[in-house]
Amino acid sequence: MTVRRVVPNLQSENPERNGEFYGLLGFEEVMNHGWITTLASPSNPTAQVSVMTEDATAPVHPDLSVEVDDVDAVYEAVRKSGAEIVHPLQDEEWGVRRFFVRDPDGRVVNVLGHR
């Protein structure tokens, strides 16, 4: 398995204000679904931060996202480990396959792969 990127997911009632702030640090908007906006460094595109008001299809807000090359294999390994699956493996309409798992300290991790 290869990790492609790790992105913190910041919860906010005002993503636009946060986008302006992170713009001061050199980030530019690369994705905006209305409920989540991802900002990236133009010189290092895998350096990213996401700002979200909610998650459109999951019951909780993930604390961070980890993009992997084989989300099905990771899901199977996590499931076999006995870790708590918070949101089941599913395909999303915006082109990712993902699931949420809770880490040992209670943080929710969105594990995803692009389809």
Secondary structure, 3 states (H helix, E strand, C coil): CCEEEEEEEEECCCHHHHHHHHHHCCCEEEEECCCEEEEECCCCCCCEEEEECCCCCCCCCCCEEEEECCHHHHHHHHHHHCCCEEEEEEECCCCEEEEEEECCCCCEEEEEEEC
